[in-house]
Amino acid sequence: MPGHFEPLPGGGAAVALDDVEISIIRSLAVQLLELIGPGPGADSPQDPLAELFAEGPSEPPADPVLHRLFPDAYSDPEKAPDSPADAEERRAHSAEFRRYTENDLRAGKRENALAVIRALDALSPVDEGGAVLKLAPEESRRWLSALNDLRLAIGTRLEITDEDDTDLLYRLPDEDPRKPMVMAYLWLGGLQETLVGTLMP
């Protein structure tokens, strides 16, 4: 999938996408939305002021992808284990931080994924199929965040933890059932990298 973002005069970015690429990105964004879940009070409208002060969860998500998207604020996997008292204090700080930030973080990630879906749904197809996606600077930033979330989600499912794992992906045989997900992961990485380039001064 050779598509890559190019800068637009005056800011923003553009990329040509074929029908398959549009379908893949949209499907992944919808799955991300389903994984993140609805916001607080989605089923029953509430007082906006009350929602502003609504507390989020204090425990980390059980799903490894959600845990990667919403990590503990005070954990350092490279740091040696603390004493039990220090570990307990760190868990308490992480729980407190999560309680007051996770709802907003989820809302932001939902909005970014929705921006991707809306932009794709608004595309006008060209004669030979596919379309050219044009993003304003603010839309580019939303897309960049959404692409990052999609890659984190796929990378977690593929159990990618470092650059060595990424190198191994290139050598997977075609019959490996992970191959389609790997191709999507690598392709999204290319899109993300070229989109970053369009935002550079």
TORBAKE-375453 format. One record per residue (C-alpha): x, y, z; residue number from 1; residue in one letter. Coordinates in nm, 3 decimals. Example, Ala and Ser with C-alpha at 12.3 -4.5 7.8 and 13.67 -1.06 7.14 Angstrom:
2
<site x="1.230" y="-0.450" z="0.780" voti="1" kolnu="A"/>
<site x="1.367" y="-0.106" z="0.714" voti="2" kolnu="S"/>
# end
This chain:
201
<site x="0.000" y="0.000" z="0.000" voti="1" kolnu="M"/>
<site x="0.213" y="0.286" z="-0.128" voti="2" kolnu="P"/>
<site x="-0.004" y="0.580" z="-0.016" voti="3" kolnu="G"/>
<site x="0.168" y="0.846" z="0.191" voti="4" kolnu="H"/>
<site x="0.076" y="1.191" z="0.317" voti="5" kolnu="F"/>
<site x="0.208" y="1.500" z="0.145" voti="6" kolnu="E"/>
<site x="0.191" y="1.858" z="0.273" voti="7" kolnu="P"/>
<site x="-0.071" y="2.095" z="0.135" voti="8" kolnu="L"/>
<site x="0.012" y="2.458" z="0.053" voti="9" kolnu="P"/>
<site x="-0.083" y="2.671" z="0.351" voti="10" kolnu="G"/>
<site x="-0.085" y="2.378" z="0.593" voti="11" kolnu="G"/>
<site x="-0.258" y="2.045" z="0.623" voti="12" kolnu="G"/>
<site x="-0.194" y="1.719" z="0.445" voti="13" kolnu="A"/>
<site x="-0.330" y="1.504" z="0.164" voti="14" kolnu="A"/>
<site x="-0.310" y="1.137" z="0.076" voti="15" kolnu="V"/>
<site x="-0.457" y="0.928" z="-0.206" voti="16" kolnu="A"/>
<site x="-0.636" y="0.620" z="-0.073" voti="17" kolnu="L"/>
<site x="-0.793" y="0.337" z="-0.269" voti="18" kolnu="D"/>
<site x="-1.121" y="0.177" z="-0.168" voti="19" kolnu="D"/>
<site x="-0.951" y="-0.106" z="0.022" voti="20" kolnu="V"/>
<site x="-0.733" y="0.134" z="0.221" voti="21" kolnu="E"/>
<site x="-1.033" y="0.349" z="0.309" voti="22" kolnu="I"/>
<site x="-1.223" y="0.039" z="0.423" voti="23" kolnu="S"/>
<site x="-0.932" y="-0.084" z="0.637" voti="24" kolnu="I"/>
<site x="-0.875" y="0.247" z="0.816" voti="25" kolnu="I"/>
<site x="-1.247" y="0.296" z="0.875" voti="26" kolnu="R"/>
<site x="-1.293" y="-0.057" z="1.008" voti="27" kolnu="S"/>
<site x="-0.997" y="-0.020" z="1.245" voti="28" kolnu="L"/>
<site x="-1.124" y="0.316" z="1.370" voti="29" kolnu="A"/>
<site x="-1.470" y="0.167" z="1.436" voti="30" kolnu="V"/>
<site x="-1.312" y="-0.124" z="1.626" voti="31" kolnu="Q"/>
<site x="-1.109" y="0.124" z="1.831" voti="32" kolnu="L"/>
<site x="-1.426" y="0.315" z="1.918" voti="33" kolnu="L"/>
<site x="-1.596" y="-0.006" z="2.027" voti="34" kolnu="E"/>
<site x="-1.296" y="-0.099" z="2.240" voti="35" kolnu="L"/>
<site x="-1.276" y="0.242" z="2.412" voti="36" kolnu="I"/>
<site x="-1.650" y="0.231" z="2.477" voti="37" kolnu="G"/>
<site x="-1.910" y="0.505" z="2.518" voti="38" kolnu="P"/>
<site x="-1.852" y="0.802" z="2.742" voti="39" kolnu="G"/>
<site x="-2.007" y="0.844" z="3.087" voti="40" kolnu="P"/>
<site x="-2.377" y="0.915" z="3.062" voti="41" kolnu="G"/>
<site x="-2.391" y="0.804" z="2.697" voti="42" kolnu="A"/>
<site x="-2.716" y="0.614" z="2.751" voti="43" kolnu="D"/>
<site x="-2.884" y="0.886" z="2.953" voti="44" kolnu="S"/>
<site x="-2.801" y="1.256" z="2.909" voti="45" kolnu="P"/>
<site x="-2.675" y="1.414" z="3.228" voti="46" kolnu="Q"/>
<site x="-2.599" y="1.760" z="3.357" voti="47" kolnu="D"/>
<site x="-2.284" y="1.874" z="3.165" voti="48" kolnu="P"/>
<site x="-2.145" y="2.024" z="3.486" voti="49" kolnu="L"/>
<site x="-2.190" y="1.694" z="3.667" voti="50" kolnu="A"/>
<site x="-2.016" y="1.512" z="3.381" voti="51" kolnu="E"/>
<site x="-1.727" y="1.757" z="3.409" voti="52" kolnu="L"/>
<site x="-1.664" y="1.642" z="3.766" voti="53" kolnu="F"/>
<site x="-1.750" y="1.275" z="3.712" voti="54" kolnu="A"/>
<site x="-1.485" y="1.042" z="3.845" voti="55" kolnu="E"/>
<site x="-1.337" y="0.776" z="3.623" voti="56" kolnu="G"/>
<site x="-1.215" y="0.427" z="3.710" voti="57" kolnu="P"/>
<site x="-0.936" y="0.384" z="3.961" voti="58" kolnu="S"/>
<site x="-0.822" y="0.040" z="3.846" voti="59" kolnu="E"/>
<site x="-0.630" y="-0.018" z="3.521" voti="60" kolnu="P"/>
<site x="-0.823" y="-0.186" z="3.238" voti="61" kolnu="P"/>
<site x="-0.802" y="-0.565" z="3.217" voti="62" kolnu="A"/>
<site x="-0.773" y="-0.565" z="2.837" voti="63" kolnu="D"/>
<site x="-0.402" y="-0.535" z="2.745" voti="64" kolnu="P"/>
<site x="-0.481" y="-0.296" z="2.456" voti="65" kolnu="V"/>
<site x="-0.675" y="-0.061" z="2.681" voti="66" kolnu="L"/>
<site x="-0.401" y="-0.086" z="2.941" voti="67" kolnu="H"/>
<site x="-0.153" y="0.020" z="2.670" voti="68" kolnu="R"/>
<site x="-0.376" y="0.309" z="2.561" voti="69" kolnu="L"/>
<site x="-0.438" y="0.415" z="2.923" voti="70" kolnu="F"/>
<site x="-0.122" y="0.313" z="3.114" voti="71" kolnu="P"/>
<site x="-0.057" y="0.370" z="3.482" voti="72" kolnu="D"/>
<site x="0.086" y="0.717" z="3.535" voti="73" kolnu="A"/>
<site x="0.329" y="0.618" z="3.808" voti="74" kolnu="Y"/>
<site x="0.460" y="0.285" z="3.684" voti="75" kolnu="S"/>
<site x="0.806" y="0.240" z="3.536" voti="76" kolnu="D"/>
<site x="0.859" y="-0.108" z="3.389" voti="77" kolnu="P"/>
<site x="1.235" y="-0.048" z="3.361" voti="78" kolnu="E"/>
<site x="1.273" y="0.046" z="3.727" voti="79" kolnu="K"/>
<site x="1.371" y="-0.216" z="3.983" voti="80" kolnu="A"/>
<site x="1.085" y="-0.333" z="4.209" voti="81" kolnu="P"/>
<site x="1.017" y="-0.105" z="4.505" voti="82" kolnu="D"/>
<site x="0.963" y="-0.206" z="4.861" voti="83" kolnu="S"/>
<site x="0.604" y="-0.319" z="4.928" voti="84" kolnu="P"/>
<site x="0.529" y="0.019" z="5.088" voti="85" kolnu="A"/>
<site x="0.665" y="0.212" z="4.788" voti="86" kolnu="D"/>
<site x="0.478" y="-0.012" z="4.545" voti="87" kolnu="A"/>
<site x="0.154" y="0.042" z="4.737" voti="88" kolnu="E"/>
<site x="0.207" y="0.419" z="4.739" voti="89" kolnu="E"/>
<site x="0.272" y="0.416" z="4.364" voti="90" kolnu="R"/>
<site x="-0.047" y="0.216" z="4.304" voti="91" kolnu="R"/>
<site x="-0.243" y="0.467" z="4.512" voti="92" kolnu="A"/>
<site x="-0.103" y="0.762" z="4.316" voti="93" kolnu="H"/>
<site x="-0.178" y="0.585" z="3.986" voti="94" kolnu="S"/>
<site x="-0.535" y="0.511" z="4.095" voti="95" kolnu="A"/>
<site x="-0.591" y="0.873" z="4.196" voti="96" kolnu="E"/>
<site x="-0.448" y="1.003" z="3.870" voti="97" kolnu="F"/>
<site x="-0.656" y="0.759" z="3.665" voti="98" kolnu="R"/>
<site x="-0.974" y="0.851" z="3.852" voti="99" kolnu="R"/>
<site x="-0.948" y="1.216" z="3.746" voti="100" kolnu="Y"/>
<site x="-0.797" y="1.184" z="3.397" voti="101" kolnu="T"/>
<site x="-0.912" y="0.865" z="3.225" voti="102" kolnu="E"/>
<site x="-1.259" y="0.990" z="3.129" voti="103" kolnu="N"/>
<site x="-1.105" y="1.289" z="2.950" voti="104" kolnu="D"/>
<site x="-0.841" y="1.071" z="2.784" voti="105" kolnu="L"/>
<site x="-1.107" y="0.831" z="2.659" voti="106" kolnu="R"/>
<site x="-1.318" y="1.121" z="2.531" voti="107" kolnu="A"/>
<site x="-1.019" y="1.258" z="2.339" voti="108" kolnu="G"/>
<site x="-0.939" y="0.922" z="2.181" voti="109" kolnu="K"/>
<site x="-1.306" y="0.875" z="2.089" voti="110" kolnu="R"/>
<site x="-1.314" y="1.217" z="1.921" voti="111" kolnu="E"/>
<site x="-0.997" y="1.141" z="1.725" voti="112" kolnu="N"/>
<site x="-1.135" y="0.808" z="1.602" voti="113" kolnu="A"/>
<site x="-1.466" y="0.973" z="1.510" voti="114" kolnu="L"/>
<site x="-1.277" y="1.244" z="1.318" voti="115" kolnu="A"/>
<site x="-1.113" y="0.970" z="1.111" voti="116" kolnu="V"/>
<site x="-1.446" y="0.800" z="1.037" voti="117" kolnu="I"/>
<site x="-1.620" y="1.129" z="0.949" voti="118" kolnu="R"/>
<site x="-1.338" y="1.236" z="0.719" voti="119" kolnu="A"/>
<site x="-1.347" y="0.904" z="0.535" voti="120" kolnu="L"/>
<site x="-1.726" y="0.907" z="0.510" voti="121" kolnu="D"/>
<site x="-1.714" y="1.256" z="0.355" voti="122" kolnu="A"/>
<site x="-1.477" y="1.153" z="0.075" voti="123" kolnu="L"/>
<site x="-1.590" y="1.186" z="-0.286" voti="124" kolnu="S"/>
<site x="-1.474" y="0.890" z="-0.495" voti="125" kolnu="P"/>
<site x="-1.273" y="0.953" z="-0.811" voti="126" kolnu="V"/>
<site x="-1.337" y="0.782" z="-1.145" voti="127" kolnu="D"/>
<site x="-1.080" y="0.504" z="-1.100" voti="128" kolnu="E"/>
<site x="-1.190" y="0.429" z="-0.744" voti="129" kolnu="G"/>
<site x="-1.058" y="0.557" z="-0.415" voti="130" kolnu="G"/>
<site x="-1.031" y="0.922" z="-0.323" voti="131" kolnu="A"/>
<site x="-0.792" y="1.195" z="-0.215" voti="132" kolnu="V"/>
<site x="-0.818" y="1.275" z="0.155" voti="133" kolnu="L"/>
<site x="-0.734" y="1.637" z="0.240" voti="134" kolnu="K"/>
<site x="-0.688" y="1.737" z="0.602" voti="135" kolnu="L"/>
<site x="-0.666" y="2.081" z="0.762" voti="136" kolnu="A"/>
<site x="-0.385" y="2.122" z="1.020" voti="137" kolnu="P"/>
<site x="-0.614" y="2.050" z="1.317" voti="138" kolnu="E"/>
<site x="-0.759" y="1.745" z="1.141" voti="139" kolnu="E"/>
<site x="-0.404" y="1.626" z="1.071" voti="140" kolnu="S"/>
<site x="-0.326" y="1.632" z="1.442" voti="141" kolnu="R"/>
<site x="-0.641" y="1.433" z="1.520" voti="142" kolnu="R"/>
<site x="-0.550" y="1.179" z="1.253" voti="143" kolnu="W"/>
<site x="-0.197" y="1.155" z="1.387" voti="144" kolnu="L"/>
<site x="-0.326" y="1.075" z="1.736" voti="145" kolnu="S"/>
<site x="-0.576" y="0.822" z="1.599" voti="146" kolnu="A"/>
<site x="-0.312" y="0.650" z="1.383" voti="147" kolnu="L"/>
<site x="-0.088" y="0.627" z="1.689" voti="148" kolnu="N"/>
<site x="-0.368" y="0.469" z="1.893" voti="149" kolnu="D"/>
<site x="-0.443" y="0.220" z="1.614" voti="150" kolnu="L"/>
<site x="-0.076" y="0.117" z="1.594" voti="151" kolnu="R"/>
<site x="-0.053" y="0.082" z="1.972" voti="152" kolnu="L"/>
<site x="-0.364" y="-0.137" z="1.969" voti="153" kolnu="A"/>
<site x="-0.240" y="-0.360" z="1.685" voti="154" kolnu="I"/>
<site x="0.113" y="-0.370" z="1.827" voti="155" kolnu="G"/>
<site x="-0.023" y="-0.487" z="2.162" voti="156" kolnu="T"/>
<site x="-0.225" y="-0.764" z="1.998" voti="157" kolnu="R"/>
<site x="0.091" y="-0.866" z="1.807" voti="158" kolnu="L"/>
<site x="0.289" y="-0.853" z="2.136" voti="159" kolnu="E"/>
<site x="0.539" y="-0.602" z="1.997" voti="160" kolnu="I"/>
<site x="0.748" y="-0.463" z="2.281" voti="161" kolnu="T"/>
<site x="1.059" y="-0.326" z="2.109" voti="162" kolnu="D"/>
<site x="1.226" y="-0.260" z="1.773" voti="163" kolnu="E"/>
<site x="1.358" y="-0.618" z="1.751" voti="164" kolnu="D"/>
<site x="0.999" y="-0.743" z="1.747" voti="165" kolnu="D"/>
<site x="0.922" y="-0.510" z="1.455" voti="166" kolnu="T"/>
<site x="1.219" y="-0.649" z="1.259" voti="167" kolnu="D"/>
<site x="1.082" y="-1.001" z="1.305" voti="168" kolnu="L"/>
<site x="0.750" y="-0.897" z="1.152" voti="169" kolnu="L"/>
<site x="0.912" y="-0.843" z="0.813" voti="170" kolnu="Y"/>
<site x="1.020" y="-1.207" z="0.809" voti="171" kolnu="R"/>
<site x="0.682" y="-1.365" z="0.885" voti="172" kolnu="L"/>
<site x="0.578" y="-1.622" z="0.622" voti="173" kolnu="P"/>
<site x="0.273" y="-1.537" z="0.414" voti="174" kolnu="D"/>
<site x="0.074" y="-1.825" z="0.565" voti="175" kolnu="E"/>
<site x="0.115" y="-1.688" z="0.920" voti="176" kolnu="D"/>
<site x="-0.235" y="-1.585" z="1.043" voti="177" kolnu="P"/>
<site x="-0.087" y="-1.265" z="1.187" voti="178" kolnu="R"/>
<site x="0.031" y="-1.148" z="0.845" voti="179" kolnu="K"/>
<site x="-0.271" y="-0.925" z="0.758" voti="180" kolnu="P"/>
<site x="-0.249" y="-0.752" z="1.097" voti="181" kolnu="M"/>
<site x="0.127" y="-0.710" z="1.052" voti="182" kolnu="V"/>
<site x="0.077" y="-0.554" z="0.708" voti="183" kolnu="M"/>
<site x="-0.178" y="-0.311" z="0.854" voti="184" kolnu="A"/>
<site x="0.059" y="-0.225" z="1.140" voti="185" kolnu="Y"/>
<site x="0.350" y="-0.151" z="0.906" voti="186" kolnu="L"/>
<site x="0.133" y="0.042" z="0.660" voti="187" kolnu="W"/>
<site x="-0.019" y="0.258" z="0.935" voti="188" kolnu="L"/>
<site x="0.336" y="0.326" z="1.054" voti="189" kolnu="G"/>
<site x="0.424" y="0.460" z="0.711" voti="190" kolnu="G"/>
<site x="0.115" y="0.681" z="0.705" voti="191" kolnu="L"/>
<site x="0.193" y="0.807" z="1.055" voti="192" kolnu="Q"/>
<site x="0.555" y="0.886" z="0.967" voti="193" kolnu="E"/>
<site x="0.466" y="1.080" z="0.652" voti="194" kolnu="T"/>
<site x="0.187" y="1.268" z="0.834" voti="195" kolnu="L"/>
<site x="0.438" y="1.374" z="1.100" voti="196" kolnu="V"/>
<site x="0.656" y="1.506" z="0.817" voti="197" kolnu="G"/>
<site x="0.375" y="1.730" z="0.691" voti="198" kolnu="T"/>
<site x="0.339" y="1.888" z="1.037" voti="199" kolnu="L"/>
<site x="0.708" y="1.972" z="1.067" voti="200" kolnu="M"/>
<site x="0.791" y="2.343" z="1.013" voti="201" kolnu="P"/>
# end
